[in-house]
Amino acid sequence: MSEKSETGQMDAEEALMRRVFRDFNISVSQHKLWVALYCFVVVAATAVVVFSQTSYYRAEATLLIDPNLVQDPAEQKSLANLDLQVAVIRSPELADKVIEKANLLTDPEFAEGPDPRQHFSENLETAVEKTNNTIQIYYLNEDPEKAALIANEIAETFLKFKSTKSSGLSVESIDSLQQQVKQQMDKLSVIKTKIAELNKANPDLGGESVVGDQIKYLNNEYIKTDARILQLKTTIAELESLIQNGGSVESSPYAASHPRVRAKLDRLREAELEVVQLEQEYRGMHPAVLKAQTKRNALQQTLDEEKTQLLTELRAEQKTSEATLEQLRQNIQKLQTQEKELTPQKLEYKNLLAEETSVSETVKLLNSQISKTSVAASYKQTGIEILSYASVPQSPFKPDRPKAILLAFVFAVFSSLGFIFLRCYMDKSFRLDEDIEELLMKPFLGHLPSVRSQKDGVTPVFRDEKESVFFYNYLRLACANMNFLNTEQGGKQSIMVTSSRPGEGKTFVAYHLAHAYAREGRVTVLIDTDFCRSSLSYLFPQPEVKRPGLHDYLMENAKLEQIIEETTQKNLYLIRSQEAEFSAPHALRSERMKDLLRDLKNYMDVIVLDAPPTLTVSDAVALGEIVDMRVFVIEWGKTPREVVQRAISRVAPGNLVPACVILNKVKNIGGSYYSQYRHYYSGKKEKRNFETK
């Protein structure tokens, strides 16, 4: 049983969704112009809003962070934390430097605000790419050129800030070298003063002998060798410090400029690039990645071993230079002993000249060392490089007008379709004859279009002749379908018209059905059976003398001839109800009511009974037992299906007496819902075939 109930529930849900999608397609087809108008309004409003907003341009500068270029382990750890570097870029200290350097306080955009630093931070954006060790710096501004200028200024200020902070060792080295240069310059000044005094006292000191030339030459070689030894000592000390601290080979100017090191560095960079590319393409443990990492590690190891090899070569060269220096010193002493004919003044003069040359060369060497150290400190010790400067943006970053308009269009389309779908899903009323025949299992007689009416509620007021033609054609179609269903009664029939609840138009339908039959030439009587709330009786002119009604007849207080009266419509007669204080279902199903219907059929072709609503009182249930046909009026698009099903189950639980349905107050007449009926009126539709289910 449970499986059958679950299967039935699934079938019901599937049928519900089929009806929802069917109604959705029909509604979209009917309201496509409104959907298009709604989309146009939303897109137009969005366009007005986005085009009225101020355009902001975004400039982008990119920084490359490489911790391997820094010797200090603490600085390496700091550079490896990209989020920390972003915090430095967004720090108030850096913001103040950029504002001051770019002279932004003179800009009205910054000057008018309460806090220039806050305005600067609101327009600054950063993004981190950890796979590439890059930081993107974005800056928004109304002026594209100013946006690019500020973005570049932020990158340069950050680079200088980190360079100043991380190059403490290089600054100390440069200060030491500059102090040595100052000492050598003071010494050179003293030597030049002595030479000037000797030239003034002995003008003939300028003549030189062959021995003097040789001594001068040897002195020059001695100086060069001594300077070379000094340079070797400095380089050896630098390499020993580099090996002791575990720094990179690139941190040493001598090692970085060595041909073997440069070649190995190039190969190492290629290997590192290959590893990065393979890691992006494959997973970390892929054989290709492992192979590339092994190659890179091997190259790194050979590069580290190169430091020891270079130190060994420099020490050997230092030893050779010291031996050469000692040999030169001995040769100079020999020549000086041979120079006995030289006077002490000449000897002193030549010594001063040699010392002057030596000091000058030392000053040049120290200045060269200062330049190299400064160049190394400008890049290699910061680990930061401006990978790309910001260019002037050509199109605004926000608002993104094409994107906003596209999103508005998509939103308008989906919201309108979603609203239509939700409306169809939540709509539990009847709109199509297919739903009536599928859910109620009752024949469908036809539609009655929604028309305006006069104060009496039943006299239609048509806008034009077309609406009048449609209305009466639909009415005649309903009458023809009822005749088709009642062929077994010899052409005469009693029809009860009721509804689920008040306000659905069952009196309107009964009134016009009776008039339609009368206009066809069939003698028709319209009976008002609503004792508690009669409205049909007041639609006709009241007689001068009050006549008894149906209630009086059923209570045996009047005869048939007394309660029936003619109307202004030819072939149409009326029996009023004469309101009572309570309903009388027992009287409506009594033998006297049956006799009334049987007697009326002797004189009338069609008997139309206007019964009270089914769920209000049980009068319609009583009448349904004695009439030939029960017509159920449903208000189109309003009465819930559950209410209709409950009402029909009361008035027509079986199929012994035909029970049919009329949809009343149908809107969108002439639309896709009813196109099939226009074909019917033009003679292109065959007669409807009903089966009593």
C-alpha positions as CSV (number, residue, x, y, z in Angstrom):
1,M,0.0,0.0,0.0
2,S,2.8,2.4,0.9
3,E,4.5,1.8,-2.5
4,K,1.2,2.5,-4.3
5,S,0.7,5.7,-2.3
6,E,4.2,6.8,-3.0
7,T,3.8,6.1,-6.7
8,G,0.5,8.0,-6.8
9,Q,2.0,10.9,-5.0
10,M,4.9,11.0,-7.5
11,D,2.5,10.9,-10.4
12,A,0.4,13.7,-8.9
13,E,3.6,15.9,-8.4
14,E,4.7,15.1,-12.0
15,A,1.2,16.1,-13.3
16,L,1.4,19.3,-11.2
17,M,4.7,20.3,-12.7
18,R,3.5,19.6,-16.2
19,R,0.5,21.9,-15.6
20,V,2.8,24.6,-14.1
21,F,5.2,24.5,-17.0
22,R,2.3,24.5,-19.5
23,D,0.8,27.6,-17.8
24,F,4.2,29.1,-17.6
25,N,4.7,28.8,-21.4
26,I,1.2,30.2,-22.0
27,S,1.8,33.1,-19.6
28,V,5.1,34.0,-21.1
29,S,3.6,34.0,-24.6
30,Q,0.7,36.2,-23.3
31,H,2.9,38.7,-21.3
32,K,6.0,38.8,-23.6
33,L,5.4,42.5,-24.3
34,W,5.2,43.2,-20.6
35,V,8.3,41.2,-20.0
36,A,10.1,43.1,-22.7
37,L,8.9,46.4,-21.3
38,Y,10.0,45.4,-17.8
39,C,13.4,44.4,-19.0
40,F,13.7,47.7,-20.9
41,V,12.8,49.7,-17.9
42,V,15.2,47.9,-15.6
43,V,18.1,48.2,-18.2
44,A,17.3,51.8,-18.8
45,A,17.2,52.6,-15.1
46,T,20.5,50.8,-14.6
47,A,22.0,52.6,-17.5
48,V,20.9,56.0,-16.0
49,V,22.3,55.1,-12.6
50,V,25.7,53.8,-13.8
51,F,26.2,56.6,-16.3
52,S,25.4,59.2,-13.6
53,Q,28.1,57.7,-11.3
54,T,31.7,59.0,-11.3
55,S,34.2,56.9,-13.3
56,Y,37.2,55.6,-11.4
57,Y,40.3,54.3,-13.2
58,R,42.5,51.6,-11.7
59,A,46.3,51.5,-12.3
60,E,48.3,48.4,-11.5
61,A,52.0,48.0,-10.6
62,T,53.6,44.6,-9.8
63,L,56.3,43.9,-7.3
64,L,58.5,40.7,-7.4
65,I,59.6,39.4,-4.0
66,D,62.6,37.0,-3.9
67,P,63.8,36.2,-0.4
68,N,66.8,34.1,-1.8
69,L,68.6,37.3,-2.7
70,V,68.9,38.4,0.9
71,Q,71.7,37.3,3.2
72,D,70.1,38.0,6.5
73,P,67.9,34.9,7.6
74,A,65.5,37.2,9.5
75,E,65.0,39.3,6.4
76,Q,64.5,36.2,4.3
77,K,61.7,35.1,6.6
78,S,60.2,38.5,6.5
79,L,60.2,38.7,2.7
80,A,58.7,35.1,2.5
81,N,55.6,36.4,4.3
82,L,53.8,38.3,1.5
83,D,50.9,39.2,3.8
84,L,53.4,41.0,6.0
85,Q,54.7,43.0,3.0
86,V,51.1,43.9,2.1
87,A,50.7,45.2,5.6
88,V,53.8,47.4,5.1
89,I,52.5,48.7,1.8
90,R,49.2,49.7,3.5
91,S,50.9,51.1,6.6
92,P,50.2,54.7,7.6
93,E,54.0,55.4,7.5
94,L,54.2,54.5,3.9
95,A,51.0,56.3,3.1
96,D,52.4,59.5,4.6
97,K,55.6,59.2,2.5
98,V,53.6,58.7,-0.7
99,I,51.3,61.6,0.0
100,E,54.2,63.9,0.8
101,K,56.3,62.8,-2.2
102,A,53.5,62.9,-4.7
103,N,52.3,66.3,-3.3
104,L,48.8,64.9,-2.9
105,L,47.8,67.4,-0.3
106,T,47.4,70.1,-3.0
107,D,44.9,67.8,-4.7
108,P,41.3,68.9,-3.9
109,E,40.2,65.3,-3.7
110,F,42.6,64.9,-0.7
111,A,42.4,68.4,0.7
112,E,38.6,68.4,1.0
113,G,38.5,65.2,3.0
114,P,38.8,65.0,6.8
115,D,41.7,62.5,6.7
116,P,43.9,62.3,3.6
117,R,45.5,59.0,4.9
118,Q,42.1,57.4,5.1
119,H,41.1,58.5,1.7
120,F,44.4,57.2,0.4
121,S,43.8,53.8,2.0
122,E,40.3,53.5,0.7
123,N,41.5,53.8,-2.9
124,L,44.4,51.5,-2.4
125,E,44.0,47.8,-3.2
126,T,46.5,44.9,-3.1
127,A,46.5,41.3,-4.3
128,V,49.0,38.5,-3.6
129,E,50.1,35.8,-6.0
130,K,51.9,33.3,-3.7
131,T,52.7,31.0,-6.6
132,N,54.7,33.7,-8.4
133,N,55.8,35.6,-5.3
134,T,54.3,38.8,-6.7
135,I,52.3,41.6,-5.1
136,Q,49.9,43.7,-7.3
137,I,49.3,47.3,-6.2
138,Y,46.1,48.8,-7.5
139,Y,45.1,52.5,-7.0
140,L,41.7,54.0,-7.9
141,N,41.4,57.6,-9.0
142,E,39.1,59.7,-11.2
143,D,42.1,60.8,-13.2
144,P,43.8,57.9,-15.0
145,E,47.2,59.6,-15.2
146,K,47.1,60.4,-11.5
147,A,46.1,56.8,-10.7
148,A,49.2,55.5,-12.6
149,L,51.4,58.1,-11.0
150,I,50.3,57.2,-7.4
151,A,50.6,53.4,-8.1
152,N,54.2,53.8,-9.3
153,E,55.0,56.1,-6.4
154,I,53.7,53.5,-3.9
155,A,55.9,50.8,-5.5
156,E,59.0,53.0,-5.6
157,T,58.5,54.2,-2.0
158,F,58.1,50.7,-0.7
159,L,61.3,49.6,-2.6
160,K,63.3,52.5,-1.0
161,F,61.8,51.8,2.4
162,K,62.8,48.1,2.3
163,S,66.2,49.0,0.8
164,T,67.0,51.4,3.6
165,K,65.8,48.9,6.2
166,S,67.6,45.8,4.9
167,S,70.9,47.3,3.8
168,G,72.5,48.0,7.2
169,L,75.6,45.9,6.5
170,S,76.2,47.6,3.2
171,V,75.9,51.0,4.8
172,E,78.5,50.1,7.4
173,S,80.9,48.8,4.7
174,I,80.5,52.0,2.7
175,D,81.1,54.1,5.8
176,S,84.3,52.2,6.6
177,L,85.6,52.6,3.0
178,Q,84.8,56.3,3.0
179,Q,86.7,56.7,6.2
180,Q,89.8,55.0,4.7
181,V,89.5,57.2,1.6
182,K,89.5,60.3,3.9
183,Q,92.7,59.0,5.7
184,Q,94.5,58.4,2.4
185,M,93.5,61.8,1.1
186,D,94.9,63.5,4.2
187,K,98.1,61.5,3.7
188,L,98.3,62.4,0.0
189,S,97.9,66.1,0.9
190,V,100.9,65.9,3.3
191,I,103.0,64.1,0.6
192,K,102.2,66.8,-2.0
193,T,103.1,69.5,0.5
194,K,106.6,68.0,1.1
195,I,107.1,67.5,-2.6
196,A,106.3,71.2,-3.2
197,E,108.8,72.3,-0.4
198,L,111.6,70.1,-2.0
199,N,110.9,71.5,-5.4
200,K,111.1,75.0,-4.1
201,A,114.4,74.4,-2.2
202,N,116.0,72.3,-5.0
203,P,114.8,73.2,-8.5
204,D,117.0,70.6,-10.1
205,L,115.3,67.6,-8.5
206,G,113.4,66.9,-11.7
207,G,116.4,65.2,-13.5
208,E,116.3,61.5,-13.3
209,S,118.9,58.8,-14.2
210,V,118.4,55.4,-15.6
211,V,118.5,53.9,-12.1
212,G,115.9,56.3,-11.0
213,D,113.7,55.2,-14.0
214,Q,114.1,51.6,-13.0
215,I,113.3,52.4,-9.4
216,K,110.2,54.3,-10.5
217,Y,109.1,51.4,-12.7
218,L,109.6,48.9,-9.9
219,N,107.9,51.2,-7.5
220,N,104.9,51.3,-9.8
221,E,104.9,47.5,-10.0
222,Y,105.3,47.3,-6.3
223,I,102.3,49.6,-5.8
224,K,100.1,47.6,-8.2
225,T,101.1,44.4,-6.5
226,D,100.4,45.8,-3.1
227,A,97.0,47.1,-4.2
228,R,96.2,43.8,-5.7
229,I,97.1,42.1,-2.4
230,L,94.8,44.5,-0.6
231,Q,92.0,43.8,-3.0
232,L,92.5,40.1,-2.6
233,K,92.4,40.3,1.2
234,T,89.2,42.3,1.0
235,T,87.6,39.8,-1.4
236,I,88.8,36.8,0.7
237,A,87.4,38.4,3.8
238,E,84.1,38.9,2.0
239,L,84.0,35.3,0.8
240,E,84.9,33.9,4.2
241,S,82.1,36.0,5.8
242,L,79.7,34.8,3.1
243,I,80.6,31.1,3.7
244,Q,80.3,31.5,7.4
245,N,76.8,33.2,7.2
246,G,75.6,30.8,4.5
247,G,74.7,33.6,2.2
248,S,74.0,33.5,-1.5
249,V,76.9,33.7,-4.1
250,E,75.1,36.6,-5.7
251,S,75.7,38.7,-2.6
252,S,79.4,39.0,-3.4
253,P,80.2,41.4,-6.3
254,Y,83.4,39.4,-7.1
255,A,81.6,36.0,-7.1
256,A,78.6,37.4,-9.0
257,S,80.9,38.8,-11.8
258,H,83.0,35.6,-12.1
259,P,82.4,33.9,-15.5
260,R,81.9,30.5,-14.0
261,V,79.4,31.7,-11.4
262,R,77.5,33.7,-14.0
263,A,77.2,30.7,-16.2
264,K,76.0,28.5,-13.3
265,L,73.6,31.2,-12.2
266,D,72.0,31.3,-15.6
267,R,71.6,27.6,-15.6
268,L,70.1,27.7,-12.1
269,R,67.6,30.4,-13.1
270,E,66.5,28.2,-16.1
271,A,66.2,25.2,-13.8
272,E,64.1,27.2,-11.3
273,L,61.9,28.5,-14.1
274,E,61.4,24.9,-15.4
275,V,60.4,23.7,-11.8
276,V,57.8,26.5,-11.5
277,Q,56.3,25.7,-14.9
278,L,56.1,22.0,-14.1
279,E,54.6,22.6,-10.7
280,Q,51.9,24.7,-12.2
281,E,51.2,22.0,-14.9
282,Y,51.5,18.8,-12.7
283,R,51.2,17.8,-9.1
284,G,54.1,18.2,-6.6
285,M,55.1,14.5,-6.7
286,H,55.0,14.1,-10.5
287,P,58.2,12.5,-11.9
288,A,58.8,15.4,-14.2
289,V,58.6,17.8,-11.3
290,L,60.9,15.6,-9.1
291,K,63.4,15.4,-11.9
292,A,63.5,19.1,-12.4
293,Q,63.8,19.7,-8.7
294,T,66.7,17.3,-8.5
295,K,68.5,19.1,-11.3
296,R,67.9,22.5,-9.6
297,N,69.2,21.2,-6.3
298,A,72.3,19.8,-8.0
299,L,73.0,23.1,-9.7
300,Q,72.5,24.9,-6.4
301,Q,75.0,22.6,-4.7
302,T,77.6,23.2,-7.4
303,L,77.0,26.9,-7.0
304,D,77.6,26.7,-3.3
305,E,80.8,24.7,-3.8
306,E,82.0,27.4,-6.2
307,K,82.4,29.7,-3.1
308,T,85.1,27.4,-1.7
309,Q,86.7,26.9,-5.0
310,L,86.9,30.7,-5.5
311,L,88.4,31.2,-2.0
312,T,91.1,28.6,-2.7
313,E,92.0,30.3,-6.0
314,L,92.1,33.7,-4.3
315,R,94.4,32.5,-1.5
316,A,96.8,30.9,-4.0
317,E,96.8,34.2,-6.0
318,Q,97.4,36.2,-2.8
319,K,100.4,33.9,-1.9
320,T,101.8,34.4,-5.4
321,S,101.3,38.2,-5.2
322,E,103.0,38.4,-1.8
323,A,106.1,36.5,-3.1
324,T,106.2,38.9,-6.1
325,L,105.9,41.9,-3.8
326,E,108.8,40.7,-1.7
327,Q,110.9,40.2,-4.9
328,L,110.1,43.7,-6.1
329,R,111.1,45.1,-2.7
330,Q,114.5,43.4,-2.8
331,N,115.1,44.6,-6.4
332,I,114.3,48.2,-5.4
333,Q,116.7,47.9,-2.4
334,K,119.4,46.7,-4.7
335,L,118.9,49.6,-7.1
336,Q,118.8,52.0,-4.3
337,T,122.1,50.8,-3.0
338,Q,123.5,51.2,-6.5
339,E,122.3,54.8,-6.5
340,K,125.1,56.1,-4.3
341,E,125.7,59.1,-6.4
342,L,122.1,60.3,-5.5
343,T,121.9,63.0,-2.9
344,P,119.7,62.5,0.1
345,Q,117.4,65.3,-1.3
346,K,116.9,63.4,-4.6
347,L,116.4,60.1,-2.8
348,E,113.8,61.7,-0.5
349,Y,112.1,63.4,-3.5
350,K,111.9,60.1,-5.4
351,N,110.5,58.3,-2.3
352,L,107.9,61.0,-1.9
353,L,106.9,60.6,-5.6
354,A,106.6,56.9,-5.2
355,E,104.6,57.2,-2.1
356,E,102.3,59.8,-3.8
357,T,101.6,57.4,-6.6
358,S,100.9,54.6,-4.2
359,V,98.5,56.6,-2.1
360,S,96.7,57.9,-5.3
361,E,96.2,54.3,-6.5
362,T,94.9,53.3,-3.1
363,V,92.3,56.1,-3.2
364,K,91.2,55.0,-6.7
365,L,90.8,51.4,-5.5
366,L,88.8,52.4,-2.4
367,N,86.4,54.6,-4.5
368,S,85.9,51.7,-6.9
369,Q,85.1,49.4,-4.0
370,I,82.6,52.0,-2.7
371,S,80.8,52.1,-6.1
372,K,80.6,48.4,-6.3
373,T,79.2,48.0,-2.8
374,S,76.6,50.7,-3.5
375,V,75.4,49.0,-6.6
376,A,75.1,45.7,-4.8
377,A,73.2,47.2,-1.9
378,S,70.7,48.9,-4.3
379,Y,69.2,45.5,-5.5
380,K,70.8,42.3,-4.3
381,Q,70.2,42.9,-0.6
382,T,66.6,44.1,-0.8
383,G,65.1,41.0,-2.6
384,I,62.4,43.3,-4.1
385,E,62.1,44.4,-7.8
386,I,59.4,46.4,-9.6
387,L,58.4,43.8,-12.1
388,S,56.1,46.2,-14.1
389,Y,55.3,49.8,-13.7
390,A,51.7,51.0,-13.9
391,S,50.5,52.4,-17.2
392,V,47.8,54.9,-17.7
393,P,44.4,52.9,-17.9
394,Q,42.3,53.6,-20.9
395,S,38.9,52.5,-19.6
396,P,37.3,53.0,-16.2
397,F,37.4,50.2,-13.7
398,K,34.2,51.1,-12.0
399,P,31.4,51.4,-12.6
400,D,31.8,48.7,-15.2
401,R,29.0,49.9,-17.4
402,P,28.7,47.1,-19.9
403,K,28.8,44.5,-17.1
404,A,26.2,46.4,-15.0
405,I,23.9,46.7,-18.0
406,L,24.3,43.0,-18.9
407,L,23.7,42.0,-15.3
408,A,20.6,44.2,-15.2
409,F,19.3,42.6,-18.3
410,V,19.9,39.1,-17.0
411,F,18.3,40.1,-13.7
412,A,15.3,41.5,-15.4
413,V,14.8,38.5,-17.6
414,F,15.2,36.0,-14.8
415,S,13.2,38.0,-12.3
416,S,10.3,38.4,-14.7
417,L,10.3,34.8,-15.7
418,G,10.8,33.8,-12.1
419,F,7.8,35.9,-11.1
420,I,5.7,34.3,-13.8
421,F,6.8,30.8,-12.9
422,L,6.1,31.5,-9.2
423,R,2.7,32.9,-10.0
424,C,1.9,29.8,-12.1
425,Y,3.2,27.5,-9.3
426,M,1.2,29.3,-6.6
427,D,-1.9,29.5,-8.7
428,K,-4.2,26.8,-7.5
429,S,-7.2,27.9,-9.5
430,F,-8.7,26.6,-12.8
431,R,-7.7,28.4,-16.0
432,L,-7.9,25.7,-18.8
433,D,-10.5,23.1,-19.7
434,E,-7.7,20.5,-19.6
435,D,-7.4,21.0,-15.9
436,I,-11.1,20.7,-15.4
437,E,-11.4,17.4,-17.3
438,E,-8.3,16.0,-15.7
439,L,-8.8,17.0,-12.1
440,L,-12.6,17.1,-11.8
441,M,-13.3,14.3,-14.2
442,K,-16.4,16.3,-15.4
443,P,-17.3,17.5,-18.9
444,F,-16.4,21.0,-19.8
445,L,-19.2,23.1,-21.3
446,G,-17.2,26.3,-22.2
447,H,-16.0,29.7,-21.1
448,L,-17.9,32.9,-20.4
449,P,-15.6,36.0,-21.0
450,S,-15.2,38.5,-18.2
451,V,-17.3,41.6,-19.1
452,R,-18.4,44.7,-17.4
453,S,-22.0,44.8,-16.2
454,Q,-24.5,47.4,-15.1
455,K,-25.5,47.9,-11.5
456,D,-27.8,44.9,-11.6
457,G,-24.7,42.7,-12.0
458,V,-26.1,40.7,-15.0
459,T,-26.6,43.1,-17.8
460,P,-23.3,43.2,-19.7
461,V,-21.8,46.4,-21.0
462,F,-19.7,45.7,-24.1
463,R,-16.8,47.9,-25.2
464,D,-17.4,47.0,-28.9
465,E,-19.3,44.7,-31.2
466,K,-16.4,42.2,-31.2
467,E,-16.7,41.7,-27.5
468,S,-20.5,41.2,-27.8
469,V,-20.0,38.6,-30.6
470,F,-17.5,36.7,-28.5
471,F,-19.7,36.7,-25.4
472,Y,-22.9,35.5,-27.1
473,N,-21.0,32.9,-29.2
474,Y,-19.4,31.4,-26.1
475,L,-22.8,31.4,-24.5
476,R,-24.4,29.6,-27.4
477,L,-21.5,27.1,-27.4
478,A,-22.2,26.2,-23.8
479,C,-25.9,25.7,-24.6
480,A,-25.1,23.5,-27.6
481,N,-22.8,21.4,-25.4
482,M,-25.5,21.0,-22.8
483,N,-28.0,19.9,-25.5
484,F,-25.5,17.4,-26.8
485,L,-25.1,15.9,-23.3
486,N,-28.8,15.7,-22.7
487,T,-30.0,13.9,-25.9
488,E,-31.7,11.1,-24.0
489,Q,-34.3,13.5,-22.4
490,G,-36.2,14.1,-25.7
491,G,-35.0,17.7,-25.9
492,K,-36.5,18.8,-22.6
493,Q,-34.2,19.2,-19.6
494,S,-34.0,20.7,-16.2
495,I,-30.6,22.4,-15.4
496,M,-29.4,23.4,-12.0
497,V,-26.7,26.1,-11.9
498,T,-24.6,26.4,-8.8
499,S,-21.1,27.2,-7.6
500,S,-18.7,26.5,-4.7
501,R,-19.1,29.8,-3.0
502,P,-20.8,33.2,-3.5
503,G,-19.5,35.7,-6.0
504,E,-18.5,33.3,-8.8
505,G,-21.3,34.4,-11.1
506,K,-23.7,31.5,-11.0
507,T,-26.8,33.8,-11.1
508,F,-25.1,35.6,-14.0
509,V,-24.7,32.3,-15.9
510,A,-28.2,31.1,-15.1
511,Y,-29.7,34.4,-16.2
512,H,-27.9,34.4,-19.5
513,L,-28.4,30.6,-20.2
514,A,-32.1,31.1,-19.8
515,H,-32.1,34.1,-22.1
516,A,-30.0,32.2,-24.7
517,Y,-32.4,29.3,-24.7
518,A,-35.3,31.7,-25.1
519,R,-33.7,33.5,-28.0
520,E,-33.3,30.1,-29.7
521,G,-37.1,29.7,-29.6
522,R,-37.2,27.2,-26.8
523,V,-39.7,27.9,-24.0
524,T,-37.7,28.4,-20.9
525,V,-38.5,29.0,-17.3
526,L,-35.9,30.4,-14.9
527,I,-36.5,29.4,-11.2
528,D,-34.9,31.2,-8.3
529,T,-34.3,28.5,-5.6
530,D,-32.2,30.7,-3.3
531,F,-34.5,31.2,-0.3
532,C,-32.0,32.9,2.0
533,R,-30.3,35.3,-0.4
534,S,-32.3,35.8,-3.5
535,S,-30.9,38.0,-6.1
536,L,-32.3,36.6,-9.3
537,S,-35.9,37.7,-8.5
538,Y,-34.8,41.3,-8.3
539,L,-33.3,41.3,-11.8
540,F,-36.7,41.4,-13.3
541,P,-39.4,44.1,-12.8
542,Q,-41.4,43.7,-9.7
543,P,-45.2,43.1,-10.3
544,E,-47.6,45.7,-9.0
545,V,-49.3,43.0,-6.9
546,K,-47.1,40.8,-4.9
547,R,-47.2,37.2,-6.2
548,P,-46.4,34.1,-4.3
549,G,-43.1,32.4,-5.0
550,L,-41.5,28.9,-5.0
551,H,-41.3,28.8,-1.2
552,D,-45.1,29.4,-1.0
553,Y,-45.7,26.7,-3.6
554,L,-43.5,24.1,-1.8
555,M,-45.3,25.0,1.5
556,E,-48.6,24.3,-0.4
557,N,-49.7,27.9,-0.1
558,A,-49.9,28.6,-3.8
559,K,-50.6,26.8,-7.1
560,L,-48.3,26.6,-10.2
561,E,-50.4,29.1,-12.1
562,Q,-49.9,31.6,-9.3
563,I,-46.1,31.5,-9.1
564,I,-45.2,31.5,-12.8
565,E,-45.0,34.8,-14.6
566,E,-44.0,36.1,-18.0
567,T,-41.0,38.3,-18.7
568,T,-40.2,40.9,-21.3
569,Q,-38.1,38.3,-23.1
570,K,-40.1,36.2,-25.5
571,N,-40.3,32.5,-24.5
572,L,-38.9,33.2,-21.1
573,Y,-40.8,32.7,-17.8
574,L,-39.8,33.3,-14.2
575,I,-40.6,31.7,-10.8
576,R,-39.4,33.9,-8.0
577,S,-38.2,32.3,-4.7
578,Q,-39.7,34.8,-2.2
579,E,-37.0,34.8,0.4
580,A,-37.4,32.8,3.6
581,E,-35.6,33.0,7.0
582,F,-34.0,29.6,6.4
583,S,-33.1,27.3,3.7
584,A,-35.4,24.3,2.9
585,P,-33.4,21.4,1.4
586,H,-36.1,19.0,2.6
587,A,-38.6,21.0,0.6
588,L,-36.4,21.1,-2.5
589,R,-36.1,17.3,-2.6
590,S,-39.8,16.7,-1.7
591,E,-42.3,15.1,-4.0
592,R,-44.0,18.5,-4.5
593,M,-40.7,19.8,-6.0
594,K,-40.5,16.7,-8.2
595,D,-44.1,17.2,-9.3
596,L,-43.3,20.9,-10.1
597,L,-40.5,19.9,-12.4
598,R,-42.5,17.2,-14.0
599,D,-45.5,19.5,-14.6
600,L,-43.2,22.3,-16.0
601,K,-41.8,19.9,-18.6
602,N,-45.2,19.6,-20.0
603,Y,-45.2,23.2,-20.9
604,M,-41.5,24.2,-21.0
605,D,-38.5,23.0,-23.1
606,V,-35.8,24.1,-20.6
607,I,-35.9,24.6,-16.9
608,V,-33.0,26.6,-15.4
609,L,-32.7,26.6,-11.6
610,D,-30.5,29.1,-9.9
611,A,-29.3,27.2,-6.8
612,P,-27.5,28.6,-3.8
613,P,-23.7,28.0,-3.5
614,T,-22.9,24.4,-2.6
615,L,-20.6,25.0,0.4
616,T,-22.9,27.6,1.9
617,V,-26.1,25.6,2.3
618,S,-27.1,22.1,1.3
619,D,-30.0,23.3,-1.0
620,A,-27.9,22.6,-4.2
621,V,-27.2,19.0,-2.9
622,A,-31.0,18.4,-2.6
623,L,-31.8,19.9,-6.0
624,G,-29.0,17.9,-7.6
625,E,-30.9,14.7,-6.9
626,I,-33.9,15.6,-9.0
627,V,-32.6,17.6,-12.0
628,D,-31.4,16.3,-15.3
629,M,-28.2,18.2,-15.3
630,R,-26.0,20.0,-12.8
631,V,-23.9,22.9,-14.1
632,F,-21.1,24.0,-11.9
633,V,-19.9,27.6,-12.3
634,I,-16.2,28.2,-11.5
635,E,-14.6,31.7,-11.4
636,W,-11.6,31.7,-13.8
637,G,-8.3,32.1,-12.1
638,K,-9.7,32.7,-8.6
639,T,-11.5,29.8,-7.0
640,P,-9.1,27.3,-5.5
641,R,-9.1,23.7,-6.9
642,E,-9.5,22.2,-3.5
643,V,-12.7,24.2,-2.9
644,V,-14.1,23.2,-6.2
645,Q,-13.3,19.5,-5.7
646,R,-14.9,19.6,-2.3
647,A,-18.0,21.3,-3.6
648,I,-18.4,18.9,-6.6
649,S,-17.9,15.9,-4.4
650,R,-21.0,17.1,-2.5
651,V,-23.3,18.0,-5.4
652,A,-22.2,15.4,-7.9
653,P,-20.5,12.5,-6.2
654,G,-21.5,10.1,-9.0
655,N,-22.2,10.0,-12.7
656,L,-25.9,9.0,-12.7
657,V,-26.8,12.6,-13.4
658,P,-24.6,14.6,-15.7
659,A,-22.5,17.3,-14.0
660,C,-20.7,19.9,-16.2
661,V,-18.5,22.9,-15.6
662,I,-18.5,26.4,-17.0
663,L,-15.5,28.7,-16.5
664,N,-16.9,32.2,-15.8
665,K,-15.2,35.7,-15.8
666,V,-12.5,34.5,-18.2
667,K,-9.9,37.2,-19.0
668,N,-7.6,37.6,-22.0
669,I,-10.4,36.8,-24.3
670,G,-9.0,36.4,-27.8
671,G,-5.6,35.4,-26.5
672,S,-3.7,32.1,-26.9
673,Y,-6.0,30.5,-24.3
674,Y,-9.0,30.9,-26.6
675,S,-7.6,30.9,-30.1
676,Q,-9.2,27.5,-30.7
677,Y,-12.7,28.9,-30.1
678,R,-12.2,31.6,-32.7
679,H,-11.6,28.8,-35.1
680,Y,-14.8,27.3,-33.9
681,Y,-16.8,30.4,-34.6
682,S,-15.3,30.6,-38.1
683,G,-16.4,27.1,-38.9
684,K,-13.0,25.5,-38.6
685,K,-13.7,23.5,-35.4
686,E,-15.6,20.3,-35.2
687,K,-18.2,19.8,-32.6
688,R,-16.9,18.9,-29.2
689,N,-17.1,15.3,-28.2
690,F,-17.9,14.8,-24.5
691,E,-17.8,11.6,-22.5
692,T,-19.4,11.4,-19.1
693,K,-16.6,10.3,-16.8
